[in-house]
Amino acid sequence: MENKKIEEGSIKCPECGGKCKPTRIDVEGFELQGWRCSKCKYELISPDDVEKAYLLLKAREREKVKISKRGHSYMISIPRAIAKAIGIEKLTTAEIFLKDRKTITVKV
């Protein structure tokens, strides 16, 4: 596939030969740029967003992390795949709260 930017317009569908038009594609609740065929609905993710899609899917995998204690607080490390997928950097602040008896929610 040619390396075209989304704003450059439609491309030919590799499945049916129809016209793929620029669109937003939902991947596991995350919006990526791409093209969708108006004929067969085949979707292509923009080359610029392929790595992002991979990271988002990788971040969905369950991973065990250790809970450690530092002073009077407890710490949980965030796996690299999750941090990269949502753009966490060094001094990012987050909101954390108890959702139910067994679920902690972190909003960045």
Residue pairs with C-beta under 8 A, 6 or more apart in sequence:
1 11
1 14
1 44
1 47
2 11
3 47
4 11
5 46
5 48
6 22
6 33
6 34
6 35
6 46
7 22
9 21
9 22
10 19
10 20
10 21
10 22
10 35
11 19
11 20
11 35
11 44
12 18
12 19
12 20
13 19
13 20
13 37
13 39
13 40
13 42
14 42
14 44
15 37
15 40
15 42
16 37
16 39
16 40
16 42
18 37
18 38
18 39
18 40
19 37
19 38
19 39
20 35
20 36
20 37
20 38
20 42
20 44
21 35
21 36
21 38
22 33
22 34
22 35
23 34
23 35
23 36
23 43
24 31
24 32
24 33
24 34
25 31
25 32
25 33
25 34
25 36
25 43
25 45
26 32
27 45
27 53
27 56
27 57
28 56
28 57
28 60
30 52
30 53
30 56
32 45
32 46
32 49
32 52
32 53
33 45
33 46
33 48
33 49
34 43
34 44
34 45
34 46
34 49
35 43
35 44
35 46
36 42
36 43
36 44
37 43
45 53
52 85
55 81
55 84
55 85
56 85
58 81
58 85
59 79
59 81
59 82
59 84
59 85
59 86
61 81
63 79
63 81
65 76
65 77
65 78
65 79
66 76
66 77
67 74
67 75
67 76
68 74
68 75
69 75
76 104
78 88
78 106
82 88
86 108
87 108
88 108
92 108
93 108
94 106
94 107
94 108
95 106
95 107
96 104
96 105
96 106
96 107
97 104
97 105
98 104
98 105
99 105
